[in-house]
Amino acid sequence: MNDFKVTEVIDSNTIRVEPFWEMEYNGHLYSGDRINVRGLEGLKEIPAVKERLKKILIGTKLELSIDSPELINYSNTKDSIVSCSVYLGQDNVFYYFSEFVSKY
């Protein structure tokens, strides 16, 4: 899934994107605008991570893409959440946080 724009950084590992992503699972089509950035799950309480995500992702000119999405909240087919790897250009966003991730 390619060519997303980040509209909001909700917390240290959750972003809002447009357009909505779509994913088929068990014969149903799910969609949403929230993505949990895989690899940053344990960093919710670190404000510096959220701020860095904002600086890196909001208003970037680089292509934002997601890979290997996994539905984590899909009780509502139109407002689901996926966890996935997020790429900025060719780089996994996870790599921008190595000093935090190495502690966990």
N, C-alpha and C positions, 0 to 999 in steps of 0.2 A: 504494500500500500504506500503510495507516494504522494508527494506534493501537498502537504498539510501546512497550515499556518497556525502557530500557537497564539491563542487569544487571551489566555490567562494561565498563570501558575497558581494553582490552588494551594498546594503545600509542597513539601520537599521532594515528593515523588509523583504528584498528580498534576497533569496539565489538561487544559481544555483546548481543543483544536477545531478548525473549520477547514474544509467542509466536514460534516459528520463522516466517520468511518462506517463501513458496512461489512458484515461478516455472516456467512451462512453456517449454521450449526444445527445438526439433527433435523434438517428440513425446514428450519425457521430462519428468517433473515433478521439479524440483530443490527442495531446501529446506536451510535452515541457520539458524544463530543469529549468524553473524558478518557484519558489514557494514564495508566500507572506506568511510570518509567522503570523497566526491569533493571534491577541492580541497586536501586536507591531505596528499597523498601524499609530498611532499618534506619534511615536517616531523617525521619519525620520531625524529630525534636531539635534539629540543627538549623537555626535560621540562616546561616551562611550558605547552606545548600540551596534553599529556596531563592535567595537573592542571586546566587550565581546562575541558577536555572533561568531566572528572569533576564539577566544580562545576556546569556547565551542564546536564548530562544525567542524572546519577544523582538519582533521587528527584523529578524535576520533575513538576509537576501539568499542564504544557502537553502537548498532543497531539504525539507524535513520529511523523512520517511519512517515507517514503522515496519518491523519484521517479526514473524512468529507470534502473532497475537493469540492470547488465551483469554477467553471470557472469564471474568471473575465475579461479575454481578450482572445477571441477565434475567432478573425477574420481570423486567419490563423491556419488551423487544425494541422500543424506541428510545430508551434511556439506559443503555447498558454501559459497562466499563470493561475495558480490556487491559491486560498487562502485556507489555511487549518491549522489545528492544527498540530504542528510538535512535535514529541516525540523523546527524546534521552533516549534510554533504556525504562524505564517505566514512565519517567518524562516529562511532557509538558514543552517545552523550554520556554514558556511564564512565568513559575514560577521562572526562573532565573533572572527575571527583575522586581520583585515586587516593588522595591523602585522607579522605574520610572513609572510603570503602575499605581500605587496608586495616582499619581498626576493628572491623566487624567480621 
